[in-house]
Amino acid sequence: DALARKGYAYWALGHVHQREVLQEEPWIVFPGNLQGRHARETGSKGCTLVTVVNERVQSVEHRALDVVRWSQCLVDASGAADLDELLERMQRGLRTELDRVQDRLLAARLVARGACRASKALSTQHERFVNECRALANDLGGGRVWVEKVQLQTRSEVNLDELAERSDPVGDLLRFIRGLATDVAVLGDLVSEFKDLKQRLPVDLREGFDAINLDDPGLL
């Protein structure tokens, strides 16, 4: 509102790397950066072309200029019976992202999520599966695809509601964990307990874009 009251026809805002049009009358625009730098700067990057005729803004257009397009390729692993099926899903996900970037280079972070039977095999063949993902990306893109990271966030197919009803240590633990969601005081105590643990974590887990946050109870 403060910018709009100044009477300018166009505000070109900087610093923020994500493109965003805050308002059109008058135009208030973050054009974003020209090239995504890491896996969290996904999507089309470029400049904003503003056409002015007779001192009035006639058009505002995004022009993609990035050479490498970053992408978070989320793959639904739910129900995957084995590693071969999961690998096929990863391939389909990469192919979709490759089609979107057209003739650009694709830098992809592959993320597989969901409950599946393949999860058990992943726990024992993790490195092999990651290498196969990188190999299929190379075959698929002919050198135009680089897999930045493969994150496997799968889990075994279990019925948590049934487990939580059991009168054994597993049931007790599940009920306790579920209760944490509404008990801020207990979460706060856990944060204190985790302080020493945080200092012992590797640097790449304590710092950077994918750091584990052990300071905010709301994020545990």
Salt bridges, closest charged atoms under 4 A:
GLU41 OE2 - HIS17 ND1 2.69
GLU41 OE2 - ARG37 NH2 3.45
GLU41 OE2 - HIS38 NE2 3.68
GLU61 OE1 - ARG63 NH2 3.48
ASP66 OD2 - ARG69 NE 2.42
ASP66 OD1 - ARG104 NE 3.06
GLU85 OE2 - ARG89 NH2 2.80
GLU97 OE2 - ARG100 NH1 2.73
GLU132 OE2 - ARG128 NE 3.04
GLU148 OE1 - ARG109 NE 2.85
ASP161 OD1 - ARG178 NH2 3.06
ASP168 OD2 - ARG166 NH2 2.63
ASP172 OD1 - ARG175 NH2 2.38
ASP210 OD1 - ARG40 NH2 3.28
ASP210 OD2 - ARG109 NH1 3.09
ASP210 OD2 - LYS149 NZ 3.12
ASP215 OD2 - LYS198 NZ 2.51
